[in-house]
Amino acid sequence: MLKFERGEGMNFSNKSAKGEFELYGDKEKKIEKPITVIKFPGGHVEISRTSDNRYWVHVAVNPPDSMEGQPGQVQDARIDAVGRYVDDSVAAELAKPDFSHMAILIGAPK
């Protein structure tokens, strides 16, 4: 089950019928808190807005001794790129049993 968690002071648009919500990175469109967390069995995704309106997207797997909820393990991994080959060894690294976290920084093109 997908769980939208609101931390202290959190406020985000929750379109639960579709299971999606949108972060704008623009206070003129909508005020949003700096962190959004989505928890699911085995892990969570955290989206953190930076001061320059980019987003760090963290994917975390709960360890076997997790106090955060059900332990998790990556079952498979995939990395896609437009117009070029992505070496399978990169995805294989993410699928190893000891994988616990990855983060990418996303922003509008400069």
LUMMI-998298 format. One record per atom (N, C-alpha, C, O): residue in one letter; x, y, z. Coordinates in steps of 0.1 Angstrom, whole numbers, padded with zeros to 4 digits, always signed. Example, Ala and Ser with C-alpha at 12.3 -4.5 7.8 and 13.67 -1.06 7.14 Angstrom:
A+0132-0057+0078;A+0123-0045+0078;A+0132-0033+0078;A+0142-0033+0085;S+0128-0022+0071;S+0137-0011+0071;S+0129+0000+0079;S+0134+0011+0080;
END
This chain:
M+0008-0012+0000;M+0000+0000+0000;M+0009+0012+0000;M+0019+0013+0007;L+0006+0022-0008;L+0013+0035-0009;L+0008+0044+0002;L-0004+0045+0004;K+0017+0049+0010;K+0013+0058+0021;K+0020+0072+0019;K+0032+0073+0018;F+0012+0082+0019;F+0016+0096+0019;F+0018+0100+0033;F+0008+0101+0040;E+0030+0103+0037;E+0032+0107+0051;E+0034+0122+0052;E+0042+0128+0045;R+0027+0128+0061;R+0029+0142+0064;R+0037+0144+0077;R+0032+0140+0087;G+0049+0149+0075;G+0057+0152+0087;G+0052+0165+0094;G+0042+0171+0089;E+0058+0168+0105;E+0053+0180+0112;E+0054+0192+0102;E+0065+0195+0096;G+0043+0200+0101;G+0043+0211+0092;G+0042+0208+0077;G+0043+0217+0069;M+0040+0196+0074;M+0040+0192+0060;M+0026+0196+0053;M+0016+0195+0060;N+0027+0199+0041;N+0015+0203+0034;N+0017+0200+0019;N+0025+0208+0013;F+0011+0191+0013;F+0013+0189-0002;F+0000+0184-0007;F-0009+0178-0001;S-0002+0186-0020;S-0014+0182-0027;S-0014+0167-0029;S-0005+0161-0034;N-0025+0161-0024;N-0026+0146-0025;N-0038+0143-0033;N-0049+0145-0029;K-0035+0138-0045;K-0046+0133-0054;K-0047+0118-0053;K-0042+0111-0061;S-0053+0114-0042;S-0053+0100-0038;S-0060+0091-0048;S-0056+0079-0049;A-0069+0096-0055;A-0077+0088-0065;A-0067+0083-0076;A-0069+0072-0080;K-0057+0091-0079;K-0048+0087-0089;K-0034+0082-0083;K-0026+0077-0090;G-0033+0084-0070;G-0020+0080-0064;G-0009+0089-0068;G+0003+0084-0068;E-0011+0101-0071;E+0000+0110-0075;E-0002+0124-0069;E-0014+0128-0066;F+0008+0132-0068;F+0008+0146-0064;F+0019+0152-0071;F+0028+0146-0076;E+0018+0166-0072;E+0028+0173-0080;E+0035+0183-0071;E+0028+0191-0064;L+0048+0184-0072;L+0056+0194-0066;L+0060+0204-0077;L+0065+0200-0087;Y+0058+0217-0074;Y+0060+0227-0085;Y+0074+0234-0084;Y+0079+0239-0094;G+0080+0235-0072;G+0092+0243-0070;G+0090+0257-0073;G+0100+0264-0077;D+0078+0262-0072;D+0075+0276-0075;D+0065+0281-0065;D+0053+0277-0065;K+0069+0290-0056;K+0060+0295-0045;K+0048+0303-0051;K+0038+0304-0044;E+0049+0308-0063;E+0038+0315-0070;E+0027+0305-0073;E+0015+0309-0073;K+0030+0293-0077;K+0020+0283-0081;K+0014+0276-0068;K+0002+0275-0068;K+0023+0273-0059;K+0018+0266-0047;K+0029+0265-0037;K+0041+0263-0040;I+0026+0268-0024;I+0035+0268-0013;I+0037+0253-0010;I+0027+0246-0008;E+0050+0248-0009;E+0052+0234-0006;E+0063+0234+0005;E+0072+0242+0005;K+0062+0224+0013;K+0073+0222+0023;K+0085+0216+0017;K+0084+0210+0006;P+0097+0217+0023;P+0109+0212+0017;P+0111+0197+0016;P+0119+0193+0008;I+0103+0189+0023;I+0105+0175+0023;I+0092+0167+0021;I+0082+0171+0028;T+0091+0158+0012;T+0080+0149+0011;T+0085+0135+0012;T+0095+0131+0006;V+0078+0126+0020;V+0082+0113+0022;V+0071+0103+0018;V+0059+0106+0021;I+0074+0093+0010;I+0064+0083+0006;I+0070+0070+0011;I+0080+0065+0007;K+0062+0064+0021;K+0067+0051+0027;K+0059+0039+0020;K+0047+0041+0017;F+0066+0028+0019;F+0060+0016+0014;F+0066+0004+0021;F+0077+0006+0027;P+0061-0008+0021;P+0067-0019+0027;P+0081-0022+0022;P+0083-0024+0010;G+0091-0021+0031;G+0105-0023+0027;G+0113-0011+0024;G+0125-0012+0023;G+0107+0001+0024;G+0116+0013+0022;G+0108+0025+0021;G+0096+0026+0025;H+0114+0036+0015;H+0107+0048+0013;H+0115+0057+0003;H+0126+0054-0001;V+0107+0066-0002;V+0113+0076-0011;V+0111+0090-0004;V+0101+0093+0001;E+0122+0098-0004;E+0122+0111+0001;E+0125+0121-0010;E+0135+0119-0017;I+0117+0131-0011;I+0120+0142-0021;I+0122+0154-0013;I+0114+0159-0006;S+0134+0160-0015;S+0139+0172-0007;S+0141+0183-0017;S+0150+0182-0026;R+0134+0194-0015;R+0136+0206-0024;R+0148+0214-0018;R+0150+0216-0006;T+0157+0218-0028;T+0169+0226-0024;T+0165+0241-0024;T+0154+0245-0029;S+0174+0249-0019;S+0171+0264-0019;S+0170+0270-0033;S+0164+0281-0034;D+0176+0263-0043;D+0175+0269-0056;D+0164+0261-0065;D+0165+0260-0077;N+0155+0255-0058;N+0143+0248-0064;N+0147+0236-0073;N+0140+0233-0083;R+0157+0229-0069;R+0160+0216-0075;R+0156+0206-0065;R+0152+0209-0054;Y+0156+0193-0068;Y+0151+0183-0059;Y+0161+0171-0058;Y+0165+0166-0068;W+0164+0168-0046;W+0171+0155-0043;W+0161+0144-0041;W+0151+0146-0033;V+0162+0134-0049;V+0153+0122-0047;V+0161+0111-0041;V+0170+0106-0048;H+0157+0107-0030;H+0164+0096-0022;H+0155+0083-0023;H+0143+0084-0020;V+0161+0072-0026;V+0154+0059-0025;V+0162+0051-0015;V+0174+0049-0016;A+0154+0047-0004;A+0161+0040+0007;A+0154+0026+0009;A+0142+0025+0008;V+0162+0017+0012;V+0157+0003+0016;V+0159+0001+0031;V+0169+0004+0036;N+0148-0004+0037;N+0149-0006+0052;N+0158-0018+0054;N+0157-0028+0048;P+0168-0016+0063;P+0177-0027+0066;P+0170-0039+0074;P+0159-0037+0079;P+0177-0050+0075;P+0171-0062+0082;P+0167-0058+0097;P+0157-0064+0102;D+0174-0050+0104;D+0171-0046+0117;D+0164-0033+0118;D+0165-0025+0128;S+0156-0030+0108;S+0149-0017+0107;S+0139-0014+0118;S+0131-0023+0122;M+0140-0002+0124;M+0130+0003+0133;M+0120+0011+0126;M+0110+0015+0132;E+0122+0014+0113;E+0113+0022+0105;E+0101+0014+0098;E+0092+0020+0093;G+0102+0001+0099;G+0091-0007+0093;G+0097-0020+0088;G+0108-0024+0091;Q+0089-0026+0079;Q+0093-0039+0074;Q+0106-0038+0066;Q+0108-0029+0058;P+0115-0047+0069;P+0128-0047+0062;P+0126-0050+0047;P+0116-0056+0043;G+0135-0044+0039;G+0133-0046+0024;G+0146-0050+0018;G+0157-0050+0024;Q+0145-0054+0005;Q+0157-0058-0003;Q+0153-0055-0017;Q+0142-0058-0022;V+0163-0049-0025;V+0160-0046-0039;V+0158-0060-0046;V+0166-0069-0045;Q+0148-0061-0054;Q+0145-0073-0061;Q+0150-0073-0075;Q+0154-0083-0081;D+0151-0061-0081;D+0157-0059-0094;D+0160-0044-0096;D+0155-0036-0087;A+0167-0040-0105;A+0170-0026-0108;A+0172-0023-0122;A+0175-0032-0130;R+0169-0011-0126;R+0170-0007-0140;R+0173+0008-0141;R+0168+0016-0133;I+0182+0011-0150;I+0185+0025-0153;I+0183+0028-0168;I+0189+0020-0176;D+0175+0038-0171;D+0173+0041-0185;D+0179+0054-0189;D+0180+0063-0180;A+0183+0055-0201;A+0189+0068-0206;A+0184+0070-0221;A+0182+0060-0228;V+0182+0082-0224;V+0177+0085-0238;V+0189+0085-0247;V+0199+0093-0245;G+0188+0077-0258;G+0198+0077-0268;G+0211+0071-0266;G+0221+0074-0273;R+0213+0064-0255;R+0226+0058-0252;R+0224+0045-0244;R+0214+0043-0237;Y+0234+0037-0244;Y+0235+0024-0237;Y+0239+0027-0223;Y+0248+0034-0220;V+0231+0021-0213;V+0235+0021-0199;V+0240+0007-0196;V+0233-0003-0197;D+0252+0007-0191;D+0259-0006-0188;D+0251-0013-0177;D+0247-0008-0167;D+0248-0026-0180;D+0240-0034-0170;D+0247-0036-0157;D+0241-0039-0147;S+0260-0034-0156;S+0268-0035-0144;S+0263-0024-0134;S+0264-0027-0122;V+0259-0013-0139;V+0254-0002-0129;V+0241-0007-0123;V+0240-0006-0111;A+0232-0012-0131;A+0219-0017-0125;A+0222-0029-0116;A+0215-0031-0106;A+0231-0037-0120;A+0235-0049-0112;A+0240-0045-0098;A+0237-0051-0088;E+0247-0034-0097;E+0252-0029-0085;E+0241-0025-0075;E+0241-0027-0063;L+0230-0019-0081;L+0219-0015-0073;L+0211-0027-0068;L+0204-0026-0058;A+0212-0038-0075;A+0204-0050-0072;A+0211-0059-0062;A+0206-0069-0058;K+0223-0055-0057;K+0230-0063-0048;K+0223-0063-0034;K+0217-0053-0031;P+0223-0074-0027;P+0216-0075-0014;P+0220-0064-0004;P+0211-0061+0005;D+0232-0058-0004;D+0236-0048+0006;D+0233-0034+0001;D+0236-0025+0008;F+0226-0032-0010;F+0222-0019-0014;F+0212-0013-0005;F+0203-0020-0001;S+0214+0000+0000;S+0205+0006+0009;S+0200+0020+0006;S+0190+0024+0011;H+0207+0027-0003;H+0203+0040-0006;H+0209+0045-0019;H+0220+0042-0023;M+0202+0054-0026;M+0207+0061-0037;M+0200+0075-0038;M+0189+0076-0033;A+0207+0084-0043;A+0201+0098-0045;A+0205+0104-0058;A+0216+0102-0063;I+0196+0111-0064;I+0199+0118-0076;I+0194+0133-0074;I+0183+0135-0068;L+0201+0142-0080;L+0196+0156-0080;L+0190+0160-0093;L+0196+0158-0104;I+0178+0165-0093;I+0170+0168-0105;I+0166+0182-0105;I+0162+0188-0095;G+0169+0189-0116;G+0165+0203-0118;G+0162+0206-0132;G+0164+0197-0141;A+0156+0217-0135;A+0153+0221-0149;A+0166+0223-0156;A+0176+0227-0150;P+0166+0220-0169;P+0178+0222-0177;P+0183+0237-0177;P+0175+0246-0176;K+0196+0239-0177;K+0202+0252-0176;K+0204+0257-0190;K+0209+0269-0192;
END
